[in-house]
């Protein structure tokens, strides 16, 4: 969103309360302002205030976006996010389906915190190894930045993950039979079948 549009948020929560899904995954940009700005305090308060109106039967899973922790992220911005929202990467199981939440700002640009980016990739590989033993029906990844918008070989640009990291993740997805990768960031619909 170009501005922190609470009307869209109120409408979304109203729809969720009518549909009553077991959970919702927010694919990033939970705030609009930089994590260290004064505006983000207000936006975070509004976010939690509005989501307090969501039916408590619906579980919310948050994904960090570039507006939440920045690109490149820093140890400070990640700590800020994790104190308020959720771990930057985690997984959960629902009805024998594995949902993996990743932090794509680290995939996009990890300068200054490469150790954390490497730790996330090692964690992903371990989660997926465990998933093959558990024999989940479906394994899905959720992150903010799309791997690609049109095809897996497209050039890197603002909205996608760089080619080398993209190919690494796609290779991992193929190896462990990941069914889908869902994203935010683009703010439009795009579908790529690989």
C-alpha positions as CSV (number, residue, x, y, z in Angstrom):
1,X,0.0,0.0,0.0
2,X,1.2,3.5,-0.8
3,X,-0.3,4.7,2.5
4,X,-1.3,2.7,5.5
5,X,-4.9,2.1,4.4
6,X,-6.9,0.9,7.4
7,X,-10.1,0.7,5.3
8,X,-8.6,-2.3,3.3
9,X,-7.5,-3.9,6.5
10,X,-10.9,-3.5,8.1
11,X,-12.6,-5.0,5.0
12,X,-10.2,-7.9,5.0
13,X,-10.8,-8.7,8.6
14,X,-14.5,-8.5,8.1
15,X,-14.3,-11.0,5.2
16,X,-12.1,-13.3,7.3
17,X,-14.7,-13.2,10.1
18,X,-17.4,-14.2,7.7
19,X,-15.3,-17.0,6.1
20,X,-13.8,-18.2,9.3
21,X,-10.8,-20.0,7.8
22,X,-8.6,-21.9,10.3
23,X,-5.7,-19.5,9.6
24,X,-4.5,-16.6,7.5
25,X,-0.9,-16.0,6.3
26,X,0.1,-12.4,5.9
27,X,2.8,-12.3,3.2
28,X,4.6,-9.2,4.4
29,X,4.5,-5.4,4.5
30,X,2.5,-5.5,7.7
31,X,3.6,-1.9,8.1
32,X,4.4,0.7,5.5
33,X,7.1,2.8,7.2
34,X,10.7,1.8,8.0
35,X,11.1,-0.1,11.3
36,X,13.0,2.7,13.0
37,X,10.6,5.6,12.0
38,X,8.1,7.3,14.3
39,X,5.3,6.5,11.9
40,X,5.8,2.7,12.2
41,X,4.8,2.9,15.9
42,X,1.4,4.2,14.9
43,X,1.1,1.6,12.1
44,X,2.0,-1.3,14.3
45,X,-0.5,-0.1,16.9
46,X,-3.2,0.1,14.2
47,X,-2.3,-3.3,12.8
48,X,-2.7,-5.0,16.2
49,X,-5.8,-3.0,17.1
50,X,-7.5,-4.0,13.9
51,X,-6.4,-7.6,14.1
52,X,-7.8,-7.8,17.6
53,X,-11.2,-7.6,15.9
54,X,-10.5,-10.8,14.0
55,X,-12.3,-13.9,15.3
56,X,-10.0,-15.5,17.8
57,X,-10.6,-18.9,16.1
58,X,-8.6,-17.7,13.2
59,X,-4.8,-18.0,13.7
60,X,-2.6,-15.4,12.0
61,X,0.8,-16.2,10.6
62,X,3.1,-13.3,9.7
63,X,5.8,-13.1,7.1
64,X,8.3,-10.2,7.2
65,X,8.3,-7.8,4.2
66,X,10.7,-5.2,3.0
67,X,8.7,-2.4,4.6
68,X,8.9,-4.3,7.9
69,X,12.6,-5.0,8.1
70,X,14.2,-3.4,5.1
71,X,16.4,-4.6,2.2
72,X,19.0,-5.2,3.2
73,X,17.8,-6.3,6.6
74,X,19.9,-5.7,9.7
75,X,20.2,-7.5,13.0
76,X,18.4,-4.5,14.6
77,X,15.5,-4.5,12.1
78,X,15.1,-8.3,12.5
79,X,15.1,-8.0,16.3
80,X,12.5,-5.2,16.0
81,X,10.3,-7.4,13.8
82,X,10.6,-10.5,15.9
83,X,9.8,-8.7,19.1
84,X,6.5,-7.4,17.6
85,X,5.3,-10.0,15.1
86,X,6.9,-13.4,14.6
87,X,10.2,-15.2,14.1
88,X,11.6,-14.4,10.7
89,X,11.4,-18.0,9.7
90,X,9.4,-20.9,11.1
91,X,7.0,-23.7,10.0
92,X,3.7,-25.1,11.1
93,X,1.6,-28.1,10.2
94,X,-2.1,-28.1,9.4
95,X,-4.0,-31.2,8.4
96,X,-0.8,-33.0,7.3
97,X,0.3,-30.1,5.2
98,X,3.6,-28.3,6.0
99,X,3.7,-24.5,5.7
100,X,7.2,-23.0,5.7
101,X,7.6,-19.3,6.4
102,X,10.9,-17.8,5.0
103,X,12.5,-14.4,5.3
104,X,13.0,-13.3,1.7
105,X,14.8,-10.0,2.5
106,X,17.7,-12.2,3.4
107,X,17.4,-13.9,0.0
108,X,17.2,-10.6,-1.8
109,X,20.2,-8.9,-0.1
110,X,22.0,-10.3,2.9
111,X,24.9,-7.9,2.9
112,X,26.2,-7.5,6.4
113,X,24.3,-10.5,7.8
114,X,25.3,-13.4,5.5
115,X,25.6,-15.7,8.5
116,X,21.9,-15.3,9.2
117,X,21.1,-15.9,5.5
118,X,23.2,-19.1,5.5
119,X,21.5,-20.2,8.7
120,X,18.1,-19.8,7.1
121,X,19.0,-21.9,4.1
122,X,20.4,-24.6,6.3
123,X,17.2,-24.5,8.4
124,X,15.1,-24.8,5.2
125,X,17.0,-27.8,4.0
126,X,16.6,-29.5,7.4
127,X,12.9,-28.7,7.5
128,X,12.4,-30.2,4.1
129,X,14.5,-33.3,4.9
130,X,12.2,-33.8,7.9
131,X,9.2,-33.3,5.7
132,X,10.1,-36.3,3.5
133,X,10.2,-38.5,6.5
134,X,6.8,-37.2,7.7
135,X,5.2,-37.7,4.3
136,X,3.1,-34.6,4.3
137,X,0.4,-34.2,1.7
138,X,1.7,-30.9,0.6
139,X,4.7,-28.7,1.4
140,X,4.4,-25.0,0.6
141,X,6.7,-22.0,1.1
142,X,5.6,-18.5,2.0
143,X,7.8,-15.4,1.7
144,X,7.5,-11.8,0.8
145,X,9.5,-11.5,-2.5
146,X,8.5,-13.7,-5.4
147,X,11.2,-16.0,-6.8
148,X,10.1,-14.8,-10.3
149,X,7.1,-13.1,-12.0
150,X,7.1,-14.5,-15.6
151,X,9.6,-17.4,-15.8
152,X,12.3,-19.0,-13.7
153,X,15.1,-17.6,-16.0
154,X,14.1,-13.9,-15.9
155,X,16.6,-11.3,-15.0
156,X,16.7,-10.0,-11.4
157,X,14.7,-6.8,-10.7
158,X,13.1,-5.0,-7.8
159,X,10.2,-7.5,-7.5
160,X,12.0,-10.8,-7.7
161,X,14.8,-12.8,-6.1
162,X,18.2,-12.8,-7.9
163,X,18.9,-15.6,-10.4
164,X,21.5,-17.5,-8.4
165,X,19.5,-17.6,-5.2
166,X,16.3,-18.3,-7.2
167,X,17.9,-21.3,-8.9
168,X,19.2,-22.6,-5.5
169,X,15.7,-22.4,-4.0
170,X,14.0,-23.9,-7.0
171,X,16.5,-26.8,-6.9
172,X,15.6,-27.4,-3.3
173,X,11.9,-27.2,-4.0
174,X,12.3,-29.8,-6.8
175,X,14.4,-32.1,-4.6
176,X,11.9,-32.1,-1.8
177,X,8.7,-31.9,-3.8
178,X,7.5,-28.4,-2.7
179,X,4.1,-27.9,-4.3
180,X,3.9,-24.1,-4.3
181,X,5.6,-20.8,-3.2
182,X,3.3,-17.9,-2.2
183,X,4.4,-14.3,-2.0
184,X,3.4,-10.7,-1.4
185,X,5.5,-7.7,-2.5
186,X,4.4,-7.5,-6.1
187,X,0.9,-6.3,-5.1
188,X,-0.5,-7.8,-8.3
189,X,-1.3,-11.3,-9.4
190,X,1.4,-13.4,-11.2
191,X,1.6,-17.1,-11.7
192,X,4.6,-19.1,-12.8
193,X,4.5,-22.9,-13.3
194,X,7.9,-24.7,-13.2
